Amino acid sequence: MSDYLDLLMFAALMVAILSGFPVAFATAGIAICFAYLGWAMGVMDIGLLGALGQRAFGLLSNQVLIAIPIFILMGAVLEKSRIAEELLTTMGRLFGALRGGLAISVIVVGALLAASTGIVGATVVAMGMIALPSMLRAGYDPSVAAGVVCTAGTLGQIIPPSTLLIILSDVMSNAYQQAQYEQGKFAVQTLSVGQFFAASIVPGLLLVCLYLIYVVVRGRLRPADMPVADLDQARPTLSETLRAVTAPILLIFAVLGAILAGVASPTEAASVGAIGALLLAGLRFGGHPRTILTGVAAFAALAIFSNLHPVRMQRSDLSATDWAIGLGYVLLALLGGVAVLIAIRATIKRRITQEALTATLTLTSMIFATILAAGMFSLVFIGLGGEERVAAILSELPGGSTGALLICMLFIFLLGFFLDFVEIAVIVLPLITPPLILMGHDPVWLGVLIAINLQTSFLTPPFGFSLFYLRAAAPPEIETIHIYWGVAPFILLQIMGVALVWLVPDLATWLPQALY
């Protein structure tokens, strides 16, 4: 029995998670129990637990993961301020006159919200409450309507900025470094969040195109499933459309543009996005529009000019011109700061800030508690010899590196029926990705494949999170079976997306290679 403690430990974890016990506590508890069980049986050095403090400190000091709560805050502010709702309503009016137009608008809005918020739950609930009733009134098949809303909401996991991609980049970077150490390389290379953001853009847009093609083709073949909507409101004017899409596009440009251009780190770009979301919310709720717009212009000017002519005020050899430019930068920062304070005041009055901070703290606590517990689990699993067992199993699979990757992708897909993406990413991936990288798979390409696979976990019954989100927000006429049948074609499209990225690796590797 002592020779199989690592396998028993993994099986016990699956049972504990499926029992409904909180994941973080279940993972940490299983790790501690099996650590002392292994020590009692003489197969593990209990001194390994001394590294738990280092792992906890490494988590708290990880500069990459700091971006997670800031991106969550940005998305929460956009959701609570109803900017996302306005976008969804406007796009519905714009495309509603087309066959399948409401479904097209939901997918387009899902992509825009994914690139500006990255929060799956908020997107699915918002679209479930706003778009789903409109689709049903227009005569859409309930399964089609539910499937489109569920799937469009999950785009926030593959289109950056995404919490999944941030966690995955940290996991894959650690796995890549571990693989290099095992190859005898001590001048190791690292992977950045920006590389994974760049690598996932084209595959994310590819999935959007697959969804749109499916909707258009189904609308042609089965017009009764997606009739032309008889909208109560007229099509939006150009100014209304621009007003709705400008805010998300500006945030996308500010956040992703700063990261991909190398101007800012993901954490700095996330801060820009959060401040931008606050300013947009303040502007929406009457927080002195002229002052806020002046502050936005001041921030934009500060970003551009300080990059073109940086001034370090602490230096002793500055000229009078440098001092004048530096004081101008200070003035621009003060103007922007005043706008932020006014926006915060306006959002506090509407309780947007309070609700957004509560949502951010709740979700961030869950994610970081799971990551910390997963670190304990992997440490004990390695101490019981699990790492060597996983590497041996993968090396002995038929088909070499391709067969090993196929089995691992199938394993991740099956786990997605029962586990959340955070649990899979921080518990399972650190065990299987180093051997896969050692077999010769490109870590960035591998990360994108896994990201699309993990995105599918939101759609797969019985425990897909998007299914639960929509079930909570859907009108009474939408039954659970409608949701399950509705997402089935999109799960097949997800598998097709994985296959396309697998067969054409340049879809994932071209952009990061060009930028980095």
C-alpha positions in Angstrom: 0.0 0.0 0.0 2.8 2.4 0.8 4.0 2.2 -2.8 0.7 3.6 -4.0 0.1 6.4 -1.5 0.5 9.1 -4.2 -2.3 7.5 -6.3 -4.5 7.1 -3.2 -3.8 10.7 -2.4 -5.1 11.9 -5.8 -8.1 9.6 -5.6 -8.9 10.9 -2.1 -8.7 14.5 -3.4 -11.2 13.8 -6.1 -13.6 12.2 -3.6 -13.3 15.1 -1.2 -13.9 17.7 -3.9 -16.9 15.9 -5.3 -18.4 15.6 -1.8 -19.0 19.4 -1.9 -16.5 20.3 0.8 -14.8 23.6 0.1 -11.9 22.9 -2.4 -9.2 24.8 -0.5 -9.8 23.1 2.8 -10.3 19.7 1.1 -7.0 20.0 -0.7 -5.0 21.2 2.3 -6.5 18.6 4.6 -5.8 15.7 2.2 -2.2 17.0 1.8 -1.6 17.1 5.6 -3.2 13.7 6.2 -1.2 12.0 3.6 2.0 13.7 4.6 1.8 12.2 8.1 0.6 8.9 6.7 3.6 8.7 4.4 5.9 9.7 7.3 4.4 7.0 9.5 4.9 4.4 6.7 8.5 5.6 6.2 8.0 6.7 2.5 8.2 10.5 3.0 10.5 12.9 4.8 8.3 15.0 7.0 10.9 17.8 6.8 9.5 18.6 3.3 6.7 20.4 5.1 9.2 23.0 6.1 9.0 24.3 2.6 5.3 25.3 3.0 6.4 28.7 4.4 8.5 29.4 1.4 5.7 28.4 -0.9 3.2 30.7 0.9 5.7 33.6 0.8 6.4 32.9 -2.9 2.6 33.2 -3.6 2.3 36.4 -1.6 5.3 38.0 -3.4 4.4 36.8 -6.9 4.3 39.9 -9.1 2.3 38.1 -11.8 -0.6 37.0 -9.6 -1.1 40.6 -8.2 -2.8 41.3 -11.5 -5.7 38.9 -10.7 -7.6 41.0 -8.1 -7.1 44.2 -10.2 -8.5 42.6 -13.3 -11.4 41.2 -11.3 -12.1 44.7 -9.9 -12.1 46.2 -13.4 -14.6 43.6 -14.5 -16.8 44.0 -11.4 -17.0 47.8 -11.8 -18.0 47.4 -15.5 -20.7 44.9 -14.6 -22.1 46.8 -11.6 -22.2 50.1 -13.5 -24.3 48.5 -16.2 -21.9 49.5 -19.0 -22.0 45.8 -20.1 -25.8 45.9 -20.1 -25.9 49.0 -22.4 -23.5 47.3 -24.8 -25.7 44.1 -24.9 -28.9 46.1 -25.5 -27.4 48.2 -28.3 -25.9 45.2 -30.1 -29.2 43.4 -29.9 -30.9 46.3 -31.6 -28.2 46.5 -34.2 -28.2 42.8 -35.3 -31.7 41.9 -34.3 -33.2 42.4 -37.8 -30.9 39.6 -39.2 -31.8 35.9 -39.0 -30.0 34.7 -36.0 -29.1 38.4 -35.3 -29.8 38.2 -31.6 -27.4 35.2 -31.3 -24.8 37.0 -33.3 -25.1 40.1 -31.0 -24.7 37.9 -27.9 -21.5 36.3 -29.3 -20.1 39.7 -30.4 -20.9 41.2 -27.0 -19.4 38.2 -25.2 -16.1 38.7 -27.1 -16.0 42.4 -26.3 -16.8 41.8 -22.6 -14.2 39.1 -22.5 -11.6 41.4 -23.7 -12.6 44.2 -21.3 -13.6 42.3 -18.2 -12.5 38.6 -18.3 -15.2 37.6 -15.7 -17.3 34.7 -16.9 -19.9 34.6 -14.1 -20.9 38.3 -14.5 -21.1 38.1 -18.3 -23.3 34.9 -18.3 -25.6 36.3 -15.6 -25.9 39.7 -17.4 -26.7 38.2 -20.7 -29.0 35.6 -19.2 -31.1 38.3 -17.6 -31.1 40.7 -20.6 -30.6 38.8 -23.8 -32.2 35.5 -23.0 -35.8 36.8 -22.5 -35.5 38.8 -25.7 -34.4 35.7 -27.6 -37.3 33.7 -26.2 -39.8 36.5 -27.1 -38.4 36.5 -30.6 -39.2 32.8 -31.0 -35.7 31.3 -30.5 -35.5 27.6 -29.6 -34.8 27.5 -25.8 -31.9 25.2 -26.2 -30.2 27.4 -28.9 -30.7 30.5 -26.9 -29.3 29.0 -23.7 -26.4 27.5 -25.5 -25.4 30.8 -27.2 -25.6 32.7 -23.9 -23.6 30.1 -21.9 -20.9 29.8 -24.6 -20.5 33.5 -25.3 -20.0 34.1 -21.6 -17.1 31.7 -21.4 -15.0 33.6 -23.9 -13.6 35.6 -21.0 -11.4 32.6 -20.2 -9.5 32.5 -23.5 -9.6 36.1 -24.7 -7.2 38.2 -22.6 -7.2 39.7 -20.1 -8.2 36.5 -18.4 -7.8 35.1 -14.9 -7.2 31.7 -16.4 -4.4 32.9 -18.6 -2.7 34.7 -15.7 -2.8 31.6 -13.5 -1.8 29.4 -16.5 1.2 31.6 -17.4 2.5 31.3 -13.8 2.0 27.5 -13.8 3.6 27.0 -17.3 6.5 29.3 -16.5 7.3 27.3 -13.4 6.9 24.0 -15.4 9.2 25.4 -18.1 11.9 26.4 -15.6 11.6 23.0 -13.9 12.0 21.2 -17.3 15.1 23.3 -18.0 16.7 22.4 -14.7 16.1 18.8 -15.4 17.8 19.2 -18.8 20.9 20.6 -17.0 20.3 24.2 -18.0 20.8 26.7 -15.1 20.6 29.9 -17.1 16.8 29.3 -17.5 14.4 31.3 -19.6 11.0 32.4 -18.2 7.6 32.9 -19.8 5.6 36.1 -19.3 1.9 36.8 -19.0 2.2 39.0 -22.1 3.4 36.0 -24.2 0.3 34.0 -23.2 -2.0 37.0 -23.8 -0.5 37.4 -27.2 -0.7 33.6 -28.0 -4.4 33.4 -27.0 -5.7 36.3 -29.1 -5.8 34.5 -32.5 -7.2 31.2 -31.0 -9.8 33.3 -29.1 -10.9 35.1 -32.2 -10.9 31.7 -34.0 -13.4 30.4 -31.5 -15.6 33.5 -32.0 -15.6 32.9 -35.8 -16.5 29.2 -35.3 -19.4 30.2 -33.1 -20.6 32.8 -35.6 -20.3 30.4 -38.5 -22.4 27.8 -36.6 -25.1 30.4 -35.8 -25.3 31.6 -39.4 -25.4 28.1 -40.9 -27.9 26.8 -38.3 -30.1 29.9 -39.0 -30.0 29.0 -42.7 -30.7 25.3 -42.3 -33.2 25.5 -39.4 -34.8 29.0 -39.7 -37.5 28.2 -37.1 -34.8 27.9 -34.4 -33.6 31.5 -34.9 -36.3 33.7 -36.5 -35.8 37.3 -37.3 -36.5 39.4 -34.2 -39.5 41.8 -34.2 -37.8 44.4 -32.0 -39.8 47.0 -30.1 -37.1 49.6 -30.5 -35.6 51.0 -33.7 -32.0 50.2 -34.8 -29.5 52.3 -32.9 -28.0 55.3 -34.6 -24.3 55.6 -35.3 -23.8 57.8 -32.3 -25.6 55.4 -30.0 -23.6 52.5 -31.3 -20.3 54.3 -30.9 -21.3 55.4 -27.4 -21.9 51.7 -26.4 -18.8 50.2 -27.9 -16.3 53.0 -27.2 -15.9 52.2 -23.5 -15.0 48.5 -23.9 -12.8 49.2 -27.0 -10.8 52.0 -25.1 -10.3 49.6 -22.2 -9.1 46.8 -24.5 -6.7 49.2 -26.2 -5.4 50.6 -23.0 -4.9 47.3 -21.2 -3.9 44.9 -24.0 -2.1 47.5 -26.0 0.1 48.5 -23.0 1.0 44.8 -22.3 1.6 43.7 -25.9 3.6 46.9 -26.7 5.8 46.3 -23.7 4.9 49.6 -22.2 3.5 48.2 -19.0 3.6 44.9 -17.1 0.3 43.0 -16.7 -0.1 44.3 -13.1 0.4 47.9 -14.3 -1.9 47.5 -17.2 -4.6 45.9 -14.9 -4.3 49.1 -12.7 -4.9 51.2 -15.8 -7.9 49.1 -16.7 -9.3 49.4 -13.1 -8.9 53.2 -13.1 -10.4 53.4 -16.5 -13.4 51.4 -15.4 -13.9 53.7 -12.4 -13.7 56.8 -14.6 -16.2 55.3 -17.1 -18.6 54.4 -14.2 -18.2 57.9 -12.8 -18.9 59.4 -16.2 -22.0 57.3 -16.6 -23.4 58.4 -13.2 -23.0 62.1 -13.5 -19.7 62.7 -11.7 -18.9 66.1 -13.4 -18.4 64.9 -17.0 -16.1 67.7 -18.1 -13.7 67.2 -15.1 -13.6 63.4 -15.7 -13.0 63.8 -19.4 -10.2 66.3 -18.6 -8.7 63.8 -16.3 -8.8 61.1 -18.9 -7.1 63.4 -21.4 -4.5 64.3 -18.8 -3.7 60.6 -18.1 -3.5 59.9 -21.8 -1.1 62.8 -22.4 0.9 61.7 -19.4 1.3 58.2 -20.7 2.3 59.4 -24.2 4.7 62.2 -23.3 6.4 60.5 -20.3 7.2 57.6 -22.6 8.6 59.9 -25.2 10.6 62.1 -22.8 11.0 60.5 -19.4 12.1 62.7 -16.6 13.6 61.5 -13.3 13.1 64.3 -10.8 15.6 62.8 -8.3 18.6 63.4 -10.6 20.9 66.3 -9.9 21.8 67.2 -13.5 18.3 68.2 -14.8 18.1 71.2 -17.0 15.5 73.9 -16.6 13.6 72.4 -19.5 13.5 69.0 -17.8 12.2 70.7 -14.6 9.5 72.4 -16.5 8.5 69.2 -18.3 8.6 67.3 -14.9 6.3 69.9 -13.3 4.0 69.6 -16.3 3.8 65.8 -15.7 3.0 66.4 -12.0 0.2 68.8 -13.0 -1.2 66.2 -15.5 -1.1 63.5 -12.7 -3.0 65.8 -10.3 -5.7 66.5 -12.9 -6.1 62.8 -13.4 -6.2 62.2 -9.7 -8.9 64.7 -9.2 -11.0 63.0 -11.9 -10.5 59.6 -10.2 -11.6 61.0 -6.8 -14.7 62.5 -8.4 -15.5 59.2 -10.1 -15.0 57.2 -6.9 -17.4 59.7 -5.1 -20.0 59.2 -7.8 -19.7 55.4 -7.7 -19.8 55.3 -3.9 -23.1 57.2 -3.9 -24.6 54.5 -6.2 -22.9 51.7 -4.1 -21.1 50.5 -7.2 -17.7 50.7 -5.5 -18.8 48.8 -2.4 -20.4 46.0 -4.4 -17.5 45.7 -6.8 -15.0 45.5 -3.9 -17.1 42.8 -2.2 -17.2 40.8 -5.4 -13.5 41.2 -5.9 -12.5 40.2 -2.4 -14.8 37.1 -2.5 -13.5 35.8 -5.8 -9.8 36.7 -5.1 -9.9 34.9 -1.7 -11.3 31.8 -3.3 -8.6 31.8 -6.0 -5.6 32.4 -3.7 -6.8 30.0 -1.1 -7.0 27.3 -3.7 -3.6 28.2 -5.1 -2.0 28.0 -1.6 -3.7 24.7 -0.8 -2.6 23.3 -4.2 1.0 24.2 -3.4 0.7 22.1 -0.2 -0.8 19.2 -2.2 1.8 19.2 -4.9 4.6 19.4 -2.3 3.3 16.3 -0.5 2.5 14.5 -3.8 6.1 15.0 -4.9 7.4 13.8 -1.5 5.4 10.6 -2.0 7.0 10.0 -5.4 4.1 11.1 -7.5 6.1 13.3 -9.8 8.3 10.4 -10.9 5.3 8.2 -11.3 3.6 10.8 -13.6 6.7 11.2 -15.7 7.1 7.4 -16.0 3.4 6.9 -17.0 3.6 9.6 -19.6 6.9 8.3 -21.1 5.5 4.8 -21.4 2.3 5.8 -23.2 2.0 4.6 -26.8 2.5 7.2 -29.5 5.5 9.0 -27.8 5.1 12.7 -27.1 2.0 13.0 -29.2 0.2 10.1 -27.5 1.2 11.5 -24.1 -0.3 14.9 -25.0 -3.4 13.4 -26.3 -4.0 11.4 -23.2 -3.3 14.4 -21.0 -5.7 16.6 -23.0 -8.4 13.9 -22.7 -7.7 13.7 -19.0 -8.1 17.4 -18.5 -11.3 17.4 -20.6 -12.8 14.7 -18.4 -11.8 16.5 -15.2 -13.6 19.5 -16.5 -16.9 17.7 -16.1 -16.4 17.7 -12.3 -13.7 20.4 -11.4 -13.3 24.1 -11.8 -10.5 25.5 -14.0 -8.6 26.9 -10.9 -8.5 23.4 -9.3 -7.3 21.8 -12.5 -4.8 24.5 -13.3 -3.1 24.6 -9.9 -3.4 21.0 -8.8 -3.1 18.9 -12.0 -1.1 20.9 -14.4 2.1 21.3 -12.3 2.2 17.5 -12.3 1.8 16.8 -16.0 3.2 19.9 -17.8 7.0 19.5 -16.9 7.1 16.0 -18.5 5.3 17.2 -21.6 7.7 20.1 -22.0 10.6 17.7 -21.6 9.1 15.6 -24.4 9.6 18.6 -26.7 6.3 20.4 -26.7 6.4 24.2 -27.0 5.3 25.6 -23.6 3.4 28.6 -25.0 1.6 26.4 -27.6 0.9 23.8 -25.0 -0.5 26.5 -22.6 -3.0 27.7 -25.3 -4.2 24.2 -26.0 -4.8 23.6 -22.3 -6.5 27.0 -21.9 -9.1 26.2 -24.6 -9.5 22.8 -23.0 -10.1 24.4 -19.6 -12.5 26.9 -21.1 -14.6 23.9 -22.1 -14.9 22.9 -18.4 -17.3 25.9 -17.9 -19.7 24.2 -20.4 -19.5 20.5 -19.6 -22.3 19.1 -17.5 -23.0 18.3 -14.7 -20.8 20.8 -12.9 -20.0 23.4 -15.6 -20.0 26.8 -13.9 -21.6 28.6 -16.8 -24.5 26.2 -16.6 -25.1 27.0 -13.0 -24.7 30.8 -13.6 -27.3 30.6 -16.4 -29.7 28.3 -14.4 -29.7 31.0 -11.7 -30.4 33.9 -14.1 -32.6 32.2 -16.7 -36.4 32.7 -16.9 -38.7 29.8 -15.7 -39.4 28.5 -19.2 -35.7 27.5 -19.6 -35.2 24.1 -18.1 -31.9 22.5 -17.2 -32.1 20.0 -20.0 -32.4 23.0 -22.5 -29.1 24.3 -21.2 -27.4 20.9 -21.5 -28.6 20.3 -25.0 -27.8 23.9 -26.0 -24.2 23.8 -25.0 -23.5 20.4 -26.7 -22.8 21.8 -30.2 -20.5 24.4 -28.7 -18.5 21.8 -26.8 -17.9 20.1 -30.2 -16.8 23.5 -31.6 -14.4 23.9 -28.6 -12.9 20.5 -29.5 -12.6 21.6 -33.1 -10.8 24.8 -31.9 -8.3 22.6 -29.9 -7.8 20.5 -33.0 -7.1 23.5 -35.3 -4.6 25.0 -32.9 -3.0 21.5 -32.5 -2.7 21.0 -36.3 -1.7 24.7 -37.0 0.6 25.7 -34.1 1.3 29.1 -35.8 -2.2 30.1 -34.7 -0.8 30.3 -31.1 2.9 30.9 -31.6 3.1 33.5 -34.4 2.0 36.6 -32.5 4.1 36.0 -29.4 7.2 35.3 -31.5 6.6 38.5 -33.5 6.1 40.6 -30.4 8.7 39.0 -28.1 
